Amino acid sequence: MAKAIHSMIRVLDEQRSLDFYRQAFGMEIADRYDFETFTLVYLSNSESEFELELTLNKARTEPYALGDGYGHVAVSVDDLDAEHARFAELGLNPDKIVEFNRDGALFARFFFVTDPDGYKIEVLQRHGRFT
């Protein structure tokens, strides 16, 4: 059986991305591999074995066009309201909290935040299938 181990995104400014993911999600560098034309930086935290791979193409000077195919990466948290307030205090500009109900019951509670390169991250309250 396959095991999901990481998701990769291309970023323009390594330090700016490291600062964002550290502040927002407590992610630190797990590994960093420098190659001639690109660098791979793997980020993780103690909540999960899953990693985020940042790819930095050294010759790149312009932001990436995300197109209309990218959706989002999702994380779950114990206290959505506290995380939303923390993000706002850090100046990370989280979107408003949204609640989705299905068949008269709470299905999901979440907000989105956008990283420095324009990638959307969904932050979900741990509940139901999102634990």
C-alpha positions in Angstrom: 0.0 0.0 0.0 1.2 3.5 -0.8 2.0 6.0 2.0 1.8 9.8 1.3 5.1 11.3 2.4 5.3 14.8 1.1 3.8 17.5 -1.1 6.1 19.8 -3.2 5.7 23.5 -4.0 8.0 25.8 -5.9 8.9 29.0 -4.0 10.9 32.1 -4.9 12.4 33.3 -1.6 13.6 30.6 0.7 13.8 32.6 3.9 10.4 34.3 3.4 8.9 30.8 3.0 10.7 29.3 6.0 9.6 32.2 8.1 5.9 31.8 7.0 5.8 28.0 7.6 7.6 28.2 10.9 5.3 31.0 12.2 2.1 29.5 10.8 2.6 25.8 11.3 5.6 25.3 13.5 7.4 23.6 10.6 11.2 23.4 10.7 13.8 22.2 8.3 14.0 18.4 8.4 16.5 18.2 5.5 18.1 20.5 2.9 19.7 19.4 -0.3 21.6 21.8 -2.5 22.1 21.0 -6.2 23.7 23.0 -9.0 20.5 24.5 -10.3 18.0 24.0 -7.5 17.6 23.4 -3.8 15.2 21.1 -2.0 14.1 22.0 1.5 11.9 19.5 3.5 9.8 20.9 6.3 8.0 19.0 9.0 6.7 19.3 12.6 6.1 16.9 15.4 2.4 16.5 14.5 2.9 14.3 11.5 5.5 12.4 9.4 4.1 14.2 6.3 6.6 16.8 4.9 6.3 19.9 2.7 9.0 20.0 0.1 10.0 23.5 -1.0 11.8 23.6 -4.4 13.9 26.7 -5.1 15.1 27.0 -8.7 18.2 29.1 -8.5 17.8 30.9 -11.8 14.2 31.9 -11.1 13.6 35.6 -10.5 9.9 36.0 -11.1 7.0 34.6 -9.0 5.4 31.4 -10.2 2.0 31.5 -12.0 -0.1 29.1 -10.0 -2.6 28.7 -12.8 -6.1 27.3 -12.2 -5.1 23.7 -11.4 -3.7 24.2 -7.9 -6.2 23.7 -5.1 -4.8 23.7 -1.6 -2.8 21.9 1.1 -4.8 21.2 4.3 -3.7 20.9 8.0 -5.9 20.2 11.0 -5.6 21.9 14.4 -7.1 21.4 17.9 -8.4 24.9 18.4 -9.3 26.7 15.2 -10.4 30.0 16.9 -7.1 30.2 18.8 -5.1 29.5 15.6 -7.1 32.1 13.6 -6.4 34.7 16.3 -2.7 33.7 16.4 -2.4 34.0 12.6 -4.0 37.4 12.6 -1.7 38.6 15.4 1.3 37.5 13.4 0.0 39.5 10.4 -0.5 36.3 8.3 -3.9 37.6 7.1 -6.1 34.6 7.5 -9.5 34.5 5.7 -12.6 34.4 7.9 -13.7 31.2 9.6 -16.2 29.2 7.6 -18.6 26.5 8.8 -20.0 23.8 6.5 -23.0 21.8 7.6 -24.3 18.6 6.0 -27.6 16.9 6.9 -28.1 19.3 9.8 -24.7 18.5 11.4 -21.3 20.2 11.4 -19.2 18.8 8.5 -16.2 21.2 8.6 -15.0 24.4 10.2 -12.0 26.1 8.6 -10.2 29.1 7.3 -7.7 29.7 4.5 -4.4 31.4 4.6 -2.1 32.3 1.7 1.7 31.7 1.8 4.2 34.3 0.4 4.1 32.6 -3.1 0.3 32.6 -3.3 -0.3 29.0 -2.3 -3.6 28.4 -0.3 -3.5 26.4 2.9 -6.7 25.3 4.5 -6.7 25.1 8.3 -9.4 22.8 9.6 -10.8 22.2 13.1 -10.1 18.6 14.1 -13.5 17.0 13.8 -15.0 14.0 12.1 -12.9 13.0 9.1 -10.5 15.9 9.6 -8.7 14.6 12.7 
